[in-house]
Amino acid sequence: MTESSLNKIQNLSGSLSQRVYQSLREAILSMQYPPGTVIRKGAICEQLGVSRSPVAEALARLSAEGLVDVIPQSATKVSCFSMDEIREASFLRQALEIAAVEKVTLERSDEQLAALTRNVRMQALLVEDKDFVGFYQADEEFHTLLMNFTGFNGVSQVLESVSLHLVRARMLVLPEEGRPGEAVKEHQAILAAIKNQDVDAAREAMKYHIGQLIPRILPLEESHAEYFKI
C-alpha cells in the first residue's frame, strides 16, 4: 500500500471516521487495494494523519459490508472474490435495473431524457480519449441516474449495496480491449428505447447489457486466481 492509494480525507465530508471509511472504501472498490491486500492500521493512521479509533470504526463498517476480513489477533485483509457472491449480485442487479428501466421508459420526462443523453455522449467522448477511469465513473452515473429517475429514494443505495463485489470485479474487466466501446453502444441502445418509450426494447437492452458481466468475469478465476476464494 502506498500513500497515494488513499484519498486525502481533507477533501472528503462527514465525521472523521466517515472520511476514513470513504477513503478506504474507494481504494478497495477501485482495486487500488486488490483482494488479499493486508491493511495495517498503523500505516493507515500514518498516511491519513489520524488516531487508531476512526480507522478501527471504518474497518468495522467495511467488514459489515463484506469488503474486508478481520482476523482477530492476526490481520485485516481485503476480501477475496467469490463467484457465488458475484453471480448473486449480478442476479439482483439485473432484477433491479430491468424494473427501473421499465418504469423510467414509461414515465421519463424530457429533462430526464436530456440528462441520460448528455451522460451517454460524455461516455463516448471519454472512450474516444481513452480516459477509462472517467468512463467508468460516467458508466456508474448512468445507472445511478436510472435508479434516481424511478422516484424511489432508496433504490440507488440498494443497487450499490448489492453490487459491491461486481464493482470491484468490473475494474478488471473494463480495461479489456474494446469493452468500453461495446458498453457505450449498449447504453446507447438502452437510451434509444427510453427515448422511444419502447418498454420491451428497453428491457431486452438492459438484460443484454447486464448479462455481459458474468461471461467476462469468469475467466478471471484463472487469470487472477489469487483474487478468488478457494
C-alpha positions, 0 to 999 in steps of 0.5 A: 500500500502506498500513500497515494492509494488513499484519498486525502480525507481533507477533501472528503465530508462527514465525521472523521471516521466517515472520511476514513471509511470513504477513503478506504472504501474507494481504494478497495472498490477501485482495486487500488487495494486488490483482494488479499491486500493486508491493511495495517492500521498503523500505516493507515493512521500514518498516511491519513494523519489520524488516531487508531479509533476512526480507522478501527470504526471504518474497518468495522463498517467495511467488514459489515459490508463484506469488503474486508476480513478481520482476523482477530489477533492476526490481520485485516485483509481485503476480501477475496472474490467469490463467484457465488457472491458475484453471480448473486449480485449480478442476479439482483442487479439485473432484477433491479435495473430491468424494473427501473428501466421499465418504469423510467421508459414509461414515465421519463420526462424530457429533462430526464431524457436530456440528462441520460443523453448528455451522460451517454455522449460524455461516455463516448467522448471519454472512450474516444480519449481513452480516459477509462477511469472517467468512463467508468465513473460516467458508466456508474452515473448512468445507472445511478441516474436510472435508479434516481429517475424511478422516484424511489429514494432508496433504490440507488443505495440498494443497487450499490449495496448489492453490487459491491463485489461486481464493482470491484470485479468490473475494474478488471474487466473494463480495461479489456480491449474494446469493452468500453466501446461495446458498453457505450453502444449498449447504453446507447441502445438502452437510451434509444428505447427510453427515448422511444418509450419502447418498454420491451426494447428497453428491457431486452437492452438492459438484460443484454447489457447486464448479462455481459458481466458474468461471461467476462468475469469468469475467466478471471478465476484463472487469470487472477486466481489469487483474487478468488476464494478457494 
